[in-house]
Amino acid sequence: MAVLALCVAIGVPLYYAIRKRSAARGLAALIQERFRPRAWTPLEIKVARGRVRCLEAYDDTRGSGLALVTGQWVFTPRSFIRVAGLLKPGGGAEWLAHMRKRADVILAETVPSGGLVMFGGLASRRLVEKMFSA
């Protein structure tokens, strides 16, 4: 029984650390391939479960007219995950209302640069590619 408890105590955090590291590497590679840095003033917005820090933005070089925003969804001072979202320059109330209907949206607000939508999943290459293909 002690061996099982030890395996769980070590295995679960190790699994999540590896998963987060892998997601971060994939996202970094995608940003390098497809995006270029955009002038952005970091924002912090309160949401139902904590707050979202929107830290960096990148323009899509494939001409979608959208920008990728990355940041952190902070639950407690020491508990957060990296998240990603879309910035649509000129994105109005209709677009935001449409995006709010999605189950994975944690934030849909108007910001000075346009309409901002952040998704609740761990930021990864797969999540970002899915966001830009939808």
Secondary structure by P-SEA (a helix, b strand, c coil): caaaaaaaaccaaaaaaaaaaaaaaaaaaaaacccccccccbbbbbcccbbbbbcbbbbccccccbbbbbbbbcccccbbbbbbbbbbccccaaaaaaaaacccccbbbbccccbbbbbcccccaaaaaaaaac
